[in-house]
């Protein structure tokens, strides 16, 4: 093999993602989210140039929609011209979101950009800075949204060449969290004869296999609460002996995070508010990297505050109050380093700093949910020979029996399901896992029954005062 080389593996840019459900967010939060996917593209370019990458690979879903917006296309054209001017080649496939059957503007792309078609797997050379062939790149784009064919079976490496990189937008081993497009198996990819599979489609970055490397880069910017944590790309260094090293580079400008706060021991609303604010400050310092954060809060544990938290109106007021508190106080996070990526360090996370990030990072509470319980010993109560004990034992049995739980739900909802107007909406809600509802109902019933028992005990106690 010849000299070593460096390339960047990115995927799932989803430029111009609409970010729905932000009606409650203030303008600065909405504006920052709407521009975040564009900012991630700029940072991808900056990272490629600053790290002196030989070429860049983008494994599908560059756009959020097949009928891509002109603004998104012009943004990519601008960034790709920068790469071309810096002597960085670019290799692109399109996935299910931005398949080639969608509408697109007729724009001129730099000669150094290779966009793979949808008819056959193509193979093209990628060159190093020395002008020699560094690797052969293979790819095929989606010609329609739903590609159910095993595209991986069509990839065949050349018999010559120093290094072979296959680009694929697909689902490996049937990941149930993602659409089953271009399905394939890990064993199939590992035995195909390539040194690196640059994967797209799954938004959580993960290295499925090494030597050969089979890698999901994840998406470059989180877009909702299920896409938590740092988002970006991999900088891949290949030595002259084919040793392959991955370094993650964060490209996101806003980070989605989740935290849990236990209510145990808190007797007042003030104590709970202070605890949540402290935990948010710790999270901002440890996990945001100086970025603004879209935060989901889950309240857990048992305590006296549970009575308040079962009230949806109170929970909403708590969320609004925390939003004001978290954004009125001093900065919760620390400004990250403004250094540009230099030499690739093994296993390191890199990040680019820009002027916009030197501003105070905000923290916006996206959701707050309560999965709390009353101050009860549920296990002890379930052992009691009482109505409450029998009810808890029944609910625990239903928790492990999905069919029986569904049967009970059907029976309980029968009067509502008889109404044609309500039936569709109820069925849609029942399509999700209802075990969480069962847990909430158990907690509520146990709390109400034990409260009733306490009140009855007080009524039955004989008076300690003398008569007359």
Sine and cosine of phi, psi and omega as CSV:
sin_phi,cos_phi,sin_psi,cos_psi,sin_omega,cos_omega
0.00,0.00,0.48,-0.87,0.00,-1.00
-0.99,0.16,-0.52,-0.85,-0.04,-1.00
-0.93,0.36,0.36,-0.93,0.06,-1.00
-0.95,0.31,0.18,-0.98,-0.01,-1.00
-0.46,-0.89,0.18,-0.98,0.00,-1.00
-0.75,-0.67,0.70,-0.72,0.12,-0.99
-0.66,-0.75,0.27,-0.96,0.02,-1.00
-0.92,-0.40,0.74,-0.67,0.05,-1.00
-0.94,-0.35,0.91,-0.42,0.05,-1.00
-0.77,-0.64,0.24,-0.97,0.01,-1.00
-0.27,-0.96,0.28,-0.96,0.19,-0.98
0.79,0.61,0.85,0.52,0.05,-1.00
-0.95,0.33,-0.59,0.81,0.00,-1.00
0.74,0.67,0.76,0.65,-0.04,-1.00
-0.89,0.46,0.70,-0.72,-0.02,-1.00
0.95,0.32,0.56,0.83,0.11,-0.99
-0.88,0.48,0.66,-0.75,-0.15,-0.99
-0.97,0.23,-0.34,0.94,0.00,-1.00
0.78,0.63,0.95,0.32,-0.01,-1.00
-0.97,0.23,0.27,-0.96,0.08,-1.00
0.97,0.24,0.55,0.83,-0.04,-1.00
-0.91,-0.42,0.42,0.91,-0.08,-1.00
-0.89,0.46,-0.48,0.88,-0.02,-1.00
-1.00,0.10,-0.26,0.97,-0.07,-1.00
-0.97,0.26,0.58,-0.81,0.05,-1.00
-0.94,0.35,0.29,-0.96,-0.07,-1.00
-0.81,0.58,-0.65,0.76,-0.07,-1.00
-0.92,0.40,-0.50,0.87,0.05,-1.00
-0.96,0.27,-0.72,0.70,0.02,-1.00
-0.87,0.48,-0.71,0.70,-0.03,-1.00
-0.89,0.46,-0.67,0.74,-0.01,-1.00
-0.90,0.43,-0.65,0.76,0.02,-1.00
-0.92,0.40,-0.70,0.72,-0.04,-1.00
-0.90,0.44,-0.46,0.89,-0.01,-1.00
-0.99,-0.10,-0.08,1.00,-0.15,-0.99
-0.92,0.40,-0.61,0.79,-0.01,-1.00
-0.94,0.35,-0.53,0.85,0.08,-1.00
-0.93,0.37,-0.65,0.76,0.01,-1.00
-0.89,0.45,-0.61,0.80,0.01,-1.00
-0.90,0.44,-0.58,0.81,0.05,-1.00
-0.90,0.43,-0.68,0.74,0.04,-1.00
-0.87,0.48,-0.66,0.75,-0.03,-1.00
-0.94,0.35,-0.52,0.85,0.09,-1.00
-0.88,0.48,-0.71,0.71,0.04,-1.00
-0.89,0.46,-0.73,0.68,0.00,-1.00
-0.87,0.50,-0.65,0.76,-0.01,-1.00
-0.91,0.41,-0.68,0.74,-0.01,-1.00
-0.89,0.46,-0.68,0.73,-0.04,-1.00
-0.96,0.29,-0.71,0.70,-0.04,-1.00
-0.91,0.41,-0.55,0.83,-0.02,-1.00
-1.00,0.06,-0.03,1.00,0.00,-1.00
0.86,0.51,0.69,0.73,0.05,-1.00
-0.93,0.37,0.57,-0.82,0.04,-1.00
-0.98,0.22,-0.59,0.81,0.02,-1.00
-0.37,-0.93,0.25,-0.97,-0.02,-1.00
-0.83,-0.56,0.64,-0.77,0.05,-1.00
-0.87,-0.50,0.76,-0.65,0.08,-1.00
-0.84,-0.55,0.91,-0.42,-0.18,-0.98
-1.00,-0.09,0.81,0.59,0.18,-0.98
0.99,-0.11,0.33,-0.95,-0.01,-1.00
0.82,0.57,0.80,0.60,0.11,-0.99
-0.93,0.37,-0.61,0.79,-0.01,-1.00
-0.96,-0.30,0.39,-0.92,0.00,-1.00
-0.99,0.14,-0.32,0.95,-0.06,-1.00
-0.69,-0.72,0.54,-0.84,0.05,-1.00
-0.88,0.47,-0.64,0.77,0.10,-1.00
-1.00,0.06,0.97,0.25,-0.17,-0.98
-0.91,0.41,0.58,-0.82,-0.02,-1.00
-0.95,0.31,0.49,-0.87,0.05,-1.00
-0.90,0.45,-0.61,0.79,0.01,-1.00
-0.85,0.52,-0.68,0.73,-0.01,-1.00
-0.91,0.40,-0.67,0.74,-0.01,-1.00
-0.91,0.42,-0.65,0.76,0.02,-1.00
-0.93,0.38,-0.55,0.84,0.04,-1.00
-0.90,0.43,-0.69,0.72,0.02,-1.00
-0.93,0.37,-0.64,0.77,0.03,-1.00
-0.86,0.52,-0.68,0.73,-0.01,-1.00
-0.89,0.45,-0.70,0.71,-0.03,-1.00
-0.94,0.33,-0.60,0.80,-0.03,-1.00
-0.95,0.32,-0.46,0.89,0.12,-0.99
-0.92,0.39,-0.57,0.82,0.06,-1.00
-0.90,0.43,-0.68,0.73,0.03,-1.00
-0.88,0.47,-0.69,0.72,0.00,-1.00
-0.87,0.50,-0.69,0.72,-0.01,-1.00
-0.90,0.43,-0.47,0.88,0.00,-1.00
-1.00,0.00,0.04,1.00,0.02,-1.00
0.97,0.23,0.47,0.88,-0.01,-1.00
-0.96,-0.28,0.88,-0.47,0.07,-1.00
-0.95,0.31,0.39,-0.92,0.00,-1.00
-0.69,-0.72,0.73,-0.68,0.02,-1.00
-0.84,-0.55,0.79,-0.62,-0.18,-0.98
-0.72,-0.69,0.71,-0.70,0.27,-0.96
-0.88,-0.48,0.40,-0.92,0.04,-1.00
-0.96,-0.29,0.57,-0.82,-0.06,-1.00
-0.94,-0.34,-0.44,-0.90,-0.08,-1.00
-0.95,0.32,-0.53,0.85,0.00,-1.00
-0.97,0.25,-0.55,0.84,-0.09,-1.00
-0.84,-0.55,0.63,0.78,-0.05,-1.00
-0.84,0.55,0.32,-0.95,-0.15,-0.99
-0.97,0.26,-0.13,0.99,0.07,-1.00
-0.99,0.16,-0.13,0.99,0.00,-1.00
-0.97,0.23,0.28,-0.96,0.01,-1.00
-0.97,0.24,0.66,-0.75,0.02,-1.00
-0.52,-0.86,0.46,-0.89,0.01,-1.00
-0.97,0.25,0.43,-0.90,0.05,-1.00
-1.00,0.02,1.00,-0.04,-0.04,-1.00
-0.91,-0.41,0.41,-0.91,0.03,-1.00
-1.00,-0.04,0.81,-0.59,0.00,-1.00
-0.96,-0.29,0.49,-0.87,0.00,-1.00
-0.86,0.52,0.46,-0.89,-0.02,-1.00
-0.90,0.44,-0.40,0.92,-0.04,-1.00
-0.99,0.16,0.00,1.00,0.00,-1.00
-0.99,-0.13,0.81,-0.59,0.08,-1.00
-0.92,-0.38,0.91,-0.41,0.06,-1.00
-0.97,-0.26,0.90,-0.45,-0.06,-1.00
-0.96,0.26,0.62,-0.79,0.02,-1.00
-0.99,0.16,-0.10,-1.00,-0.09,-1.00
-0.93,-0.38,0.05,1.00,-0.05,-1.00
-1.00,0.10,-0.76,0.65,-0.05,-1.00
-0.63,-0.77,0.35,-0.94,0.13,-0.99
-0.94,0.34,0.83,-0.56,0.00,-1.00
-0.97,-0.23,0.39,-0.92,0.05,-1.00
-0.77,-0.64,0.81,-0.58,-0.01,-1.00
-0.69,-0.72,0.46,-0.89,0.00,-1.00
-0.99,0.14,0.54,-0.84,0.16,-0.99
-0.90,-0.43,0.71,-0.71,-0.11,-0.99
-0.96,-0.29,0.57,-0.82,0.11,-0.99
-0.99,0.11,0.06,-1.00,-0.01,-1.00
-0.90,0.43,-0.36,0.93,0.01,-1.00
-0.99,0.12,-0.01,1.00,0.02,-1.00
1.00,0.06,-0.05,1.00,0.02,-1.00
-1.00,-0.02,0.37,-0.93,0.05,-1.00
-0.92,0.40,0.86,-0.50,0.02,-1.00
-1.00,-0.01,-0.61,0.80,-0.05,-1.00
-0.31,-0.95,0.26,-0.96,0.17,-0.98
-0.96,-0.29,0.72,-0.69,-0.05,-1.00
-0.94,-0.33,0.72,-0.69,-0.02,-1.00
-0.86,-0.51,0.62,-0.78,0.02,-1.00
-0.20,-0.98,0.31,-0.95,0.10,-0.99
-0.49,-0.87,0.68,-0.73,0.01,-1.00
-1.00,-0.05,0.28,-0.96,0.11,-0.99
-0.98,0.21,0.72,-0.69,0.10,-0.99
-1.00,-0.04,-0.22,0.98,0.04,-1.00
-0.51,-0.86,0.19,-0.98,-0.08,-1.00
-0.91,0.41,-0.78,0.63,-0.11,-0.99
-0.99,-0.12,1.00,-0.06,0.06,-1.00
-0.98,-0.19,0.96,-0.29,-0.05,-1.00
-0.98,-0.18,-0.03,1.00,0.03,-1.00
-0.95,0.30,0.53,-0.85,0.11,-0.99
-0.98,0.21,1.00,0.04,-0.05,-1.00
-0.90,0.44,-0.48,0.88,-0.06,-1.00
-0.87,0.50,-0.48,0.88,-0.03,-1.00
-0.92,0.38,-0.24,0.97,-0.01,-1.00
-1.00,-0.06,-0.06,1.00,-0.01,-1.00
-1.00,0.04,0.83,-0.56,0.04,-1.00
-0.72,-0.69,0.86,-0.51,-0.01,-1.00
-0.96,0.28,0.47,-0.88,0.10,-0.99
-0.92,0.40,0.34,-0.94,0.01,-1.00
-0.99,0.16,-0.28,0.96,0.02,-1.00
-0.90,-0.44,-0.01,-1.00,0.05,-1.00
0.97,-0.25,0.52,-0.86,-0.09,-1.00
-0.98,0.21,-0.50,0.86,-0.14,-0.99
-0.34,-0.94,0.63,-0.77,-0.08,-1.00
-0.81,-0.59,0.84,-0.55,-0.06,-1.00
-0.88,-0.47,0.85,-0.53,0.02,-1.00
-0.97,-0.26,0.78,-0.63,0.05,-1.00
-0.98,-0.20,0.78,-0.62,-0.03,-1.00
-0.57,-0.82,0.74,-0.68,0.11,-0.99
-0.97,-0.26,0.97,-0.22,-0.10,-0.99
-0.19,-0.98,-0.01,-1.00,-0.09,-1.00
-0.94,-0.33,0.90,-0.43,-0.01,-1.00
-1.00,-0.05,0.80,-0.60,0.06,-1.00
0.86,0.51,0.53,0.84,0.17,-0.99
0.88,0.47,0.76,0.65,0.07,-1.00
-0.87,0.50,0.93,-0.37,-0.09,-1.00
-0.93,0.38,-0.26,0.97,-0.01,-1.00
-0.99,0.15,-0.08,1.00,-0.05,-1.00
-0.71,-0.70,0.40,-0.92,0.01,-1.00
-0.86,0.51,0.58,-0.81,-0.09,-1.00
-0.99,0.14,0.79,0.62,-0.03,-1.00
-1.00,0.07,0.60,-0.80,-0.01,-1.00
0.70,0.71,0.82,0.58,-0.08,-1.00
-0.92,0.39,0.57,-0.82,0.03,-1.00
-0.36,-0.93,0.10,-0.99,0.00,-1.00
-0.92,-0.40,0.42,-0.91,0.04,-1.00
-0.89,0.46,-0.64,0.76,0.00,-1.00
-0.88,0.47,-0.62,0.78,0.02,-1.00
-0.89,0.45,-0.72,0.70,-0.01,-1.00
-0.91,0.40,-0.67,0.74,-0.05,-1.00
-0.90,0.44,-0.49,0.87,-0.05,-1.00
-0.99,-0.15,0.18,0.98,-0.11,-0.99
-0.99,0.12,-0.22,0.98,0.06,-1.00
0.99,-0.12,0.15,0.99,0.04,-1.00
-0.99,-0.11,0.44,-0.90,0.07,-1.00
-1.00,0.08,-0.42,0.91,-0.07,-1.00
-0.51,-0.86,0.79,-0.62,0.17,-0.99
-0.96,-0.26,0.92,-0.40,0.04,-1.00
-1.00,-0.05,0.98,-0.22,-0.14,-0.99
-0.99,-0.16,0.49,-0.87,0.16,-0.99
-0.72,-0.70,0.15,-0.99,0.06,-1.00
0.93,-0.37,-0.72,0.70,0.06,-1.00
-1.00,0.04,0.79,-0.61,-0.15,-0.99
-1.00,0.04,-0.10,0.99,0.11,-0.99
-0.99,-0.11,0.86,-0.51,-0.03,-1.00
-0.92,0.39,0.64,-0.77,0.01,-1.00
-0.30,-0.95,0.57,-0.82,0.09,-1.00
-0.98,-0.19,0.95,-0.33,-0.07,-1.00
-0.99,0.16,-0.44,0.90,-0.08,-1.00
-0.30,-0.95,0.48,-0.88,0.11,-0.99
-0.84,-0.55,0.60,-0.80,-0.01,-1.00
0.76,0.65,0.96,0.29,0.06,1.00
-0.98,0.20,0.47,-0.89,0.03,-1.00
-0.99,0.14,0.80,-0.60,0.04,-1.00
-0.82,-0.57,0.94,-0.34,-0.31,-0.95
-0.71,-0.71,0.76,-0.65,0.26,-0.97
-1.00,-0.09,0.83,-0.55,0.03,-1.00
-0.98,0.18,-0.28,0.96,-0.10,-0.99
0.97,0.25,0.02,-1.00,0.02,-1.00
-1.00,0.01,0.23,-0.97,-0.13,-0.99
-1.00,-0.01,-0.24,0.97,0.02,-1.00
-0.47,-0.88,0.84,-0.54,0.08,-1.00
-0.88,0.48,0.61,-0.79,-0.09,-1.00
-0.86,-0.51,-0.17,0.99,0.04,-1.00
-0.32,-0.95,0.03,-1.00,-0.18,-0.98
-0.92,0.39,-0.28,0.96,0.05,-1.00
-1.00,0.10,-0.16,0.99,0.01,-1.00
-0.96,-0.29,0.95,0.32,-0.12,-0.99
-1.00,-0.01,0.35,-0.94,0.10,-0.99
1.00,0.08,-0.06,-1.00,-0.06,-1.00
-0.92,0.40,0.68,-0.74,0.02,-1.00
-0.81,-0.59,0.58,-0.81,-0.02,-1.00
0.05,-1.00,-0.75,-0.66,-0.07,-1.00
-0.57,-0.82,0.15,-0.99,0.11,-0.99
-0.96,-0.29,0.72,-0.70,0.20,-0.98
-0.99,-0.11,0.86,-0.51,-0.14,-0.99
-0.92,-0.38,0.85,-0.52,0.05,-1.00
-0.96,-0.27,0.79,-0.61,0.04,-1.00
-0.89,-0.45,0.85,-0.52,-0.04,-1.00
-0.99,0.14,0.08,-1.00,0.01,-1.00
-0.93,0.36,-0.17,0.98,0.08,-1.00
-0.96,-0.29,0.25,0.97,0.02,-1.00
0.96,0.30,0.21,0.98,0.14,-0.99
-0.91,0.40,0.77,-0.64,-0.11,-0.99
-0.90,-0.44,0.82,-0.57,-0.04,-1.00
-0.83,-0.56,0.75,-0.66,-0.01,-1.00
-0.95,-0.30,0.72,-0.70,0.10,-0.99
-0.80,-0.60,0.83,-0.56,0.00,-1.00
-0.99,0.17,0.71,-0.70,0.07,-1.00
-0.86,-0.51,0.87,-0.49,0.00,-1.00
-0.97,0.26,0.74,-0.68,0.01,-1.00
-0.88,-0.47,-0.20,0.98,-0.11,-0.99
-0.95,0.32,0.53,-0.85,0.05,-1.00
-0.97,-0.26,-0.31,0.95,0.07,-1.00
-0.74,-0.68,0.70,-0.71,-0.05,-1.00
-0.91,-0.42,0.73,-0.69,0.07,-1.00
-1.00,-0.06,0.79,-0.62,-0.03,-1.00
-0.68,-0.73,0.29,-0.96,0.05,-1.00
-0.71,-0.71,0.59,-0.80,0.08,-1.00
-0.63,-0.77,0.48,-0.88,0.06,-1.00
-0.95,-0.31,0.65,-0.76,0.07,-1.00
-0.76,-0.65,0.82,-0.58,0.03,-1.00
-0.99,0.11,0.66,-0.76,0.02,-1.00
-1.00,0.02,-0.04,1.00,-0.05,-1.00
-0.84,0.54,0.78,-0.63,0.08,-1.00
1.00,0.02,-0.17,0.99,0.00,-1.00
-1.00,-0.02,0.84,-0.55,-0.08,-1.00
-0.98,-0.19,-0.26,0.96,-0.07,-1.00
-0.73,-0.69,0.30,-0.95,0.07,-1.00
-0.88,0.47,-0.61,0.79,-0.01,-1.00
-0.88,0.47,-0.69,0.73,0.00,-1.00
-0.89,0.46,-0.63,0.77,0.01,-1.00
-0.93,0.37,-0.70,0.71,0.04,-1.00
-0.85,0.52,-0.72,0.69,-0.01,-1.00
-0.89,0.46,-0.63,0.78,-0.01,-1.00
-0.91,0.41,-0.68,0.73,0.00,-1.00
-0.90,0.44,-0.66,0.75,0.00,-1.00
-0.90,0.43,-0.63,0.77,0.03,-1.00
-0.90,0.44,-0.70,0.71,-0.01,-1.00
-0.91,0.42,-0.60,0.80,0.03,-1.00
-0.90,0.43,-0.63,0.78,0.02,-1.00
-0.90,0.43,-0.66,0.75,0.03,-1.00
-0.89,0.45,-0.69,0.73,0.00,-1.00
-0.89,0.46,-0.71,0.71,-0.02,-1.00
-0.87,0.49,-0.64,0.77,-0.02,-1.00
-0.94,0.33,-0.62,0.78,-0.16,-0.99
-1.00,0.02,-0.51,0.86,-0.20,-0.98
-0.80,-0.60,-0.13,0.99,-0.08,-1.00
-1.00,-0.02,-0.36,0.93,-0.06,-1.00
0.89,0.46,0.48,0.88,0.00,-1.00
0.99,0.12,0.08,1.00,-0.01,-1.00
-1.00,0.00,0.36,-0.93,0.22,-0.97
-0.88,0.47,0.43,-0.90,-0.07,-1.00
-0.78,-0.63,0.73,-0.69,0.22,-0.98
-0.99,-0.10,0.92,-0.40,-0.22,-0.98
-0.93,-0.37,0.75,-0.66,0.17,-0.98
-0.95,-0.30,0.75,-0.66,-0.03,-1.00
-0.91,-0.41,0.74,-0.68,0.09,-1.00
-0.88,-0.48,0.87,-0.49,0.05,-1.00
-1.00,-0.02,0.77,-0.63,-0.07,-1.00
-0.74,-0.68,0.02,-1.00,0.07,-1.00
1.00,0.02,-0.01,-1.00,0.00,-1.00
-0.89,-0.46,0.61,-0.79,0.01,-1.00
0.04,-1.00,0.09,-1.00,-0.08,-1.00
-0.94,0.35,-0.37,0.93,0.00,-1.00
-0.96,0.29,-0.15,0.99,0.00,-1.00
-0.85,0.53,-0.60,0.80,-0.02,-1.00
-0.86,0.52,-0.60,0.80,0.01,-1.00
-0.97,0.24,-0.59,0.81,-0.13,-0.99
-0.96,0.27,-0.29,0.96,0.06,-1.00
-0.97,0.22,-0.16,0.99,0.04,-1.00
-1.00,0.04,0.92,-0.39,-0.06,-1.00
-0.87,0.49,-0.58,0.82,0.00,-1.00
-0.91,0.41,-0.67,0.74,0.02,-1.00
-0.90,0.43,-0.66,0.75,-0.01,-1.00
-0.89,0.46,-0.62,0.78,0.05,-1.00
-0.91,0.41,-0.65,0.76,0.03,-1.00
-0.92,0.39,-0.58,0.82,0.05,-1.00
-0.89,0.45,-0.69,0.73,0.02,-1.00
-0.88,0.47,-0.71,0.71,-0.02,-1.00
-0.91,0.42,-0.66,0.75,0.02,-1.00
-0.90,0.44,-0.64,0.77,0.02,-1.00
-0.92,0.38,-0.61,0.79,0.05,-1.00
-0.84,0.54,-0.69,0.73,-0.01,-1.00
-0.94,0.35,-0.68,0.73,-0.03,-1.00
-0.90,0.44,-0.71,0.71,-0.08,-1.00
-0.93,0.37,-0.42,0.91,-0.05,-1.00
-0.97,-0.25,-0.04,1.00,0.06,-1.00
-0.99,-0.14,-0.34,0.94,-0.08,-1.00
-1.00,0.10,-0.07,-1.00,0.06,-1.00
-0.90,0.44,0.32,-0.95,-0.01,-1.00
-0.79,0.61,0.72,-0.69,-0.01,-1.00
-0.99,0.13,-0.46,0.89,-0.08,-1.00
-0.94,-0.34,-0.03,-1.00,0.05,-1.00
-0.92,-0.40,0.65,-0.76,0.03,-1.00
-0.92,0.39,0.75,-0.66,-0.04,-1.00
-0.98,0.17,0.17,-0.99,0.01,-1.00
-0.87,0.49,0.56,-0.83,0.01,-1.00
-0.98,-0.21,0.31,0.95,0.02,-1.00
-0.96,0.28,0.57,-0.82,0.06,-1.00
-1.00,0.04,0.51,-0.86,-0.03,-1.00
-0.83,0.55,0.75,-0.66,0.04,-1.00
-0.93,-0.38,-0.83,-0.56,-0.01,-1.00
-0.94,0.35,0.64,-0.77,-0.01,-1.00
-0.93,0.36,0.81,-0.58,0.07,-1.00
-0.97,-0.24,0.66,-0.75,-0.08,-1.00
-0.91,0.42,0.81,-0.59,0.06,-1.00
0.96,0.28,0.17,0.99,-0.06,-1.00
-1.00,0.01,0.38,-0.93,0.18,-0.98
-0.96,-0.27,0.78,-0.63,0.01,-1.00
-0.92,-0.38,0.36,-0.93,0.02,-1.00
-0.47,-0.88,0.56,-0.83,0.04,-1.00
-0.99,-0.10,0.66,-0.75,0.06,-1.00
-0.96,-0.29,0.68,-0.73,0.03,-1.00
-0.76,-0.65,0.16,-0.99,-0.04,-1.00
-0.85,0.52,-0.61,0.79,-0.06,-1.00
-0.90,0.43,-0.41,0.91,-0.04,-1.00
-1.00,0.04,-0.13,0.99,0.04,-1.00
-0.98,0.18,-0.14,0.99,0.07,-1.00
-0.97,0.24,0.30,-0.96,-0.03,-1.00
-0.88,0.48,0.81,-0.59,0.03,-1.00
-0.96,0.27,0.70,-0.72,0.03,-1.00
-0.99,-0.14,0.28,-0.96,0.05,-1.00
-0.75,-0.66,0.91,-0.41,-0.03,-1.00
-0.93,-0.36,0.84,-0.54,0.01,-1.00
-0.98,0.22,0.93,-0.36,-0.02,-1.00
-0.97,0.23,-0.75,0.66,0.03,-1.00
-0.60,-0.80,0.41,-0.91,0.16,-0.99
-0.65,-0.76,0.83,-0.56,-0.04,-1.00
-0.83,-0.55,0.54,-0.84,0.02,-1.00
-0.92,-0.39,0.89,-0.46,0.11,-0.99
-0.87,-0.49,0.81,0.58,-0.11,-0.99
-0.98,-0.22,0.10,-0.99,0.03,-1.00
-0.63,-0.77,0.31,-0.95,0.05,-1.00
-0.95,0.32,0.24,-0.97,0.01,-1.00
-0.97,0.25,0.98,0.18,-0.05,-1.00
-0.73,-0.69,0.48,-0.88,0.18,-0.98
-0.99,-0.11,1.00,-0.01,-0.10,-0.99
-0.87,0.50,-0.66,0.75,-0.03,-1.00
-0.90,0.44,-0.67,0.74,0.02,-1.00
-0.92,0.39,-0.65,0.76,0.01,-1.00
-0.90,0.44,-0.58,0.81,0.00,-1.00
-0.93,0.36,-0.32,0.95,0.02,-1.00
-1.00,0.03,-0.15,0.99,-0.03,-1.00
-0.94,0.34,0.54,-0.84,0.12,-0.99
-1.00,0.00,0.96,0.27,-0.06,-1.00
-0.53,-0.85,0.15,-0.99,0.04,-1.00
-0.88,0.47,-0.66,0.75,0.01,-1.00
-0.89,0.46,-0.68,0.74,0.03,-1.00
-0.88,0.47,-0.68,0.74,0.01,-1.00
-0.90,0.43,-0.64,0.77,0.01,-1.00
-0.90,0.43,-0.66,0.75,0.01,-1.00
-0.92,0.39,-0.65,0.76,0.03,-1.00
-0.89,0.45,-0.63,0.78,0.03,-1.00
-0.90,0.44,-0.71,0.71,-0.02,-1.00
-0.91,0.42,-0.60,0.80,0.03,-1.00
-0.92,0.40,-0.60,0.80,0.05,-1.00
-0.92,0.40,-0.64,0.77,0.01,-1.00
-0.92,0.40,-0.49,0.87,-0.03,-1.00
-0.88,0.48,-0.54,0.84,-0.01,-1.00
-0.99,-0.15,0.08,1.00,-0.04,-1.00
-0.79,-0.62,1.00,-0.02,-0.07,-1.00
-0.88,0.48,-0.64,0.77,-0.02,-1.00
-0.91,0.41,-0.69,0.72,0.00,-1.00
-0.92,0.40,-0.61,0.79,0.03,-1.00
-0.90,0.44,-0.68,0.73,0.02,-1.00
-0.89,0.45,-0.63,0.78,0.02,-1.00
-0.89,0.46,-0.68,0.73,0.03,-1.00
-0.91,0.43,-0.64,0.77,0.02,-1.00
-0.90,0.44,-0.67,0.74,0.02,-1.00
-0.88,0.48,-0.67,0.74,-0.01,-1.00
-0.91,0.41,-0.69,0.73,-0.04,-1.00
-0.93,0.37,-0.55,0.84,-0.08,-1.00
-1.00,-0.09,0.05,1.00,-0.07,-1.00
-0.79,0.62,-0.69,0.72,0.01,-1.00
-0.89,0.46,-0.59,0.81,0.00,-1.00
-0.97,0.24,-0.58,0.81,0.00,-1.00
-0.93,0.37,-0.32,0.95,0.03,-1.00
-0.96,0.29,-0.26,0.97,0.02,-1.00
-1.00,0.01,0.90,-0.44,-0.05,-1.00
-0.85,0.52,-0.54,0.84,-0.03,-1.00
-0.94,0.33,-0.52,0.85,-0.04,-1.00
-1.00,-0.03,-0.40,0.92,-0.16,-0.99
-0.84,0.54,-0.73,0.68,-0.06,-1.00
-0.88,0.48,-0.71,0.71,-0.03,-1.00
-0.91,0.41,-0.63,0.78,0.00,-1.00
-0.92,0.38,-0.67,0.74,0.01,-1.00
-0.88,0.48,-0.63,0.77,0.01,-1.00
-0.89,0.45,-0.64,0.77,0.01,-1.00
-0.94,0.33,-0.51,0.86,-0.04,-1.00
-0.98,0.19,-0.15,0.99,0.02,-1.00
-0.96,0.30,-0.28,0.96,0.01,-1.00
-1.00,0.01,0.17,-0.98,0.03,-1.00
-0.92,0.38,0.86,-0.50,-0.08,-1.00
-1.00,-0.10,0.10,0.99,-0.02,-1.00
-0.89,0.46,-0.52,0.85,0.04,-1.00
-0.90,0.43,-0.63,0.77,0.04,-1.00
-0.90,0.43,-0.63,0.77,0.01,-1.00
-0.88,0.48,-0.68,0.74,0.01,-1.00
-0.89,0.45,-0.68,0.73,0.02,-1.00
-0.89,0.45,-0.66,0.75,0.01,-1.00
-0.91,0.42,-0.63,0.78,0.01,-1.00
-0.89,0.45,-0.72,0.69,-0.01,-1.00
-0.88,0.47,-0.69,0.72,-0.03,-1.00
-0.90,0.43,-0.70,0.71,-0.01,-1.00
-0.90,0.44,-0.69,0.72,-0.01,-1.00
-0.89,0.46,-0.67,0.74,0.00,-1.00
-0.90,0.43,-0.69,0.72,-0.01,-1.00
-0.92,0.40,-0.67,0.75,-0.02,-1.00
-0.93,0.38,-0.64,0.77,0.01,-1.00
-0.94,0.33,-0.55,0.84,0.08,-1.00
-0.90,0.43,-0.67,0.74,0.03,-1.00
-0.88,0.47,-0.64,0.76,0.00,-1.00
-0.90,0.44,-0.63,0.77,0.01,-1.00
-0.90,0.43,-0.67,0.74,0.00,-1.00
-0.91,0.42,-0.65,0.76,0.02,-1.00
-0.91,0.42,-0.60,0.80,0.02,-1.00
-0.89,0.46,-0.67,0.74,0.01,-1.00
-0.89,0.46,-0.67,0.74,-0.02,-1.00
-0.92,0.40,-0.54,0.84,-0.07,-1.00
-0.99,0.11,-0.31,0.95,-0.03,-1.00
-0.90,0.43,0.73,-0.69,0.02,-1.00
-0.92,0.38,0.52,-0.85,0.00,-1.00
-0.92,0.39,0.66,-0.76,0.03,-1.00
-1.00,-0.03,-0.08,1.00,-0.01,-1.00
-1.00,0.00,0.53,-0.85,0.03,-1.00
-0.94,0.34,0.46,-0.89,0.01,-1.00
-0.99,0.13,0.46,-0.89,0.07,-1.00
1.00,0.08,0.00,0.00,0.00,0.00
